[in-house]
Amino acid sequence: MGYNALQAVLQKQMSKGLQYQVAYTYSKCMTDNSGYYGSWGAQAAPASPYWQNIYNPKAEWAPCYYDSTNVLSTYAIYEIPVGRGKAYAKDMNKVVDAIVGGWTISPILSVHSGFPMAPYGTDRSGTNSRSARPNCDSIAHVQGRVPGSNFGGIQWFTNNGNFSDTVIGTFGSCPAQLGWLHGPGYSDLDLSLQKNFQITEHYKLQFRSDFINAFNQVNLNVPDMGLGATMGQITSSQASRNIQFALKFYY
């Protein structure tokens, strides 16, 4: 396995009520075995952990199934400067301040590019291969979020003769993971709103509301990668928006 990356982090320590961090990674991961590491949340599909042809390990050298070229993650904590003791309305009435003042907003942004796809085929080699793949005859191009014509989903890419079944007695020519065919990327913004109620010097009550996937972004899952009529179809996605409320007592 080989992994190379360029990583950059920009960080601001808390000052004037603001703290944030921006982290970016540009990377490349290669391997000859996907291992038993799950499905990465249904956005990436690992190839079989078995070699298609045990006498040809070089044919298994391909991008890792969790290889995401671009990864951006950032967070911030911002104490809204409104209320008693703040920059704005610092002499606010205590009753009004209990409602309006002392709020903190905390966004978290996560973005990454799509993962390489793992094609699956039928074993026609006569070896009972546990990692049969089809032939890659040409490059299949991603067409994006195009609604399917005869099913309730997305036709991420179309197999216009790009993939074909193998000839009896042969192995598929496709690599374990297709570096030139990637699945949908991912973008998500989570928001948290917090309000502290200082009861005494040592006791505090905190109200918070968390918006998971605040803008209800549709993040598609991996397309069907089995050779056949449904190849390239996506019929599921990541979880939709979730809102939760909580009260925390500090002592």
N, C-alpha and C positions, 0 to 999 in steps of 0.2 A: 504494500500500500504506500502511496505517496501523497502528501498534502503540502501545498504551498499557498501562502496567503499574504496579503498586504492589509494591515489593520491600522486604523486611525481612530483616535478618541479625542473629542473636544469636551472639556468638563468645566463647569463654573460652580464654585463653591457658593454656599448660601450667603447672599448679601442683598440688602434692601428687599428682603422677602422673596428672592428668586434664586432657584438652584436648578441646573439642568445638565444633561449629558447627551452627547450625540456620538454614536459608535458606528463605524462602517467597516465592513470586511469584503475584500475582493479576493476570491480564492479559487483553487482548483484541486479536486480530490480524484485520485485514480486508484483502482484496486483490481485484483483478479478474483475477488470473492466478496459477495455482499454480506455474508454472515447472517446470523439470526438476530436482527436488531429491530424487528417489527416493521410497520408500514409508514412510520413518520406521520401519523395522524391522517392517513388516507389521502394526503396530497402527493405522496411519492410511493411508488410500488417497487420493492426490491426485486432483482432478478433471483432466480433460484440459487441457493447457496452451494449447489452442486455444479461441477463443470459439465458442460455439454459433451465434451470429448476429453477424457482423462489423460489422453496422450498429447493433447495440444493446449497446455495451460496459457500460452501466449494469446490464444483466441479469446480468453476470458478478460484480458486487460481492457478496462473500459472505465468511464467515469463512475464514481460512487453514486449510488441511487439517491443519497442525501446531499449530493454536490449542488449547492446553490451558489452561483457565481457572485451575486451581489446580495449583501445582507445589510440592512440599515435598521438600527434600533435607537430610539431616543426617548427620554423621559424628562419631565420638568415638575417642579413643585413651586407654586406661586401663591404667596399669601396676598390676597387682594387688598390693596391699601385703602380700604374704606372702613371707617368705624373709629371708636374711641382709641386714641393713642396712635392712629394711623395717619398717613399723609393727607387723606381727604376725610372731611367730616369728623375730625378728631374730637370735637366737642359734642358729638351726637348724643341725644337723649339715651339714657341707659336702656329704656324699654325698646326703643327703635334699634339700638345697637345690638340688643339680644337677638334681633331677627336679621338685620342687614349686615352688621359688622362681623369681622373675625372669620370670614370664609377663606378656604384654601382650595385651589383647583390643581389637580395632578393628572396631566395627560401622559399616556404611553403610546408611542407610535412604533409599529413593527411592519417592516416591508422586506420581502425577499423575492428574488427571481425564481422561476419555475425549476423543477427537478428534471433530470434526464429520464426518459421512459425506457421500460424493460419489455421488449416484445416476447410473446409466447407463441409457440407453434406446436405441431403434432410430431411426435417422434416417428420418423420413417427410416431411421438409420439402421434399425435391426439390432441395436445395442441396449435397448430399454433405457435410454438416456433419461435422466430425471430433470434435465434442463434443456429440453428441445426448443429450438428457435426457428423462425421462418427465414427465408432468404430476403436480403435487402437488395432490391434491384435498382432502386433510385431513391433520392431523398424526398421524403414526404414533408410538405410545408404546412406549418400551423396556419389555419385560417381564422383562429380566434373564436369569439363567442357567437358563432353562427347557429341559430336554432335548427334542430334536426327537422327534416321534412316529414318524417313518419313516426316520430316518437317524442315524448315530452322531455327533451334535454338539449344538450349542446353537442354539435359535431365539431370537435376541436380540430381534427384533421381528417382528411379523406384519403383512403387507400386507392389511388388511381393507378394501380399496377406497381406501386412502390414496394409492396411486400408480396411474396408468393410462397406457396408450399414447397417443401423440398422434394427432390427426386428420391425415390426409394433407394436406400443404401447410402445416403449422404447426410451430412449435418448441415444445419442452416448457416448461412453466411453472416447473419446479423450478429453484432456484438451483444454482450450481456446487457449493456445499457447504451442507449442511443444518444451520443453527445450532441447530435444535430437536431434532436427532436425533444423539446422540453414541454412539460405540462404547465398548467396555469400558475402564475405567481401568487403572492399573498400580500395583502395590505390590511391593516387593522388599526383602529384608533380606540383605545380604552380611556375613559374619563372617570375621575373620582372627585366628588365634591365633599368637603369636610367642614364642619362647624364645631368649634370648641366652646363649651360653657364652663367657665371657671367658677366652681362652687365655693371653694376655699383655696387656701394656698397649696394644699396637698391633694385636693379632690377635684376631679374634672370629668365632665360628661362630654362625649364626642358623638355627634350625629354624622353619618356619612352615607353617601349614595354612590354606588359604582355602576357605570354603564359599560358593560363588556360588549365590544363591537358597537360603539356608540352610534355610528351612522349606518348600521345594518348592511355593511359591505358584503356582497356575495362573493365568497372565495370558493372557487370550484375545486372539486377533488380530481384525482387522477382519472384519465380516460381509460376505457377498456382497451387493453393492449394484446388481447388474444386474436390471432389471425381468424378473420371471419366477417360476417355482415355487420357486426356491432363494433368493429375496431374503430377507435377514435371517438367513441361516444362517451359523453359525461352525463350522468343522471343523478348526481348527488353533490352536495357542497358542505362546507364547514358550518358550524353552528351559527344561528342568527343572533340578533341582539338579545342581551340578557341584562335586566336591571334588578339590582338588589339594594336593600336599605338595611342599616344596622345602627345600633346604639352601643357605645362602649363606655364603661365607667373606669376611670383611672384613679388609683389610690396608692 
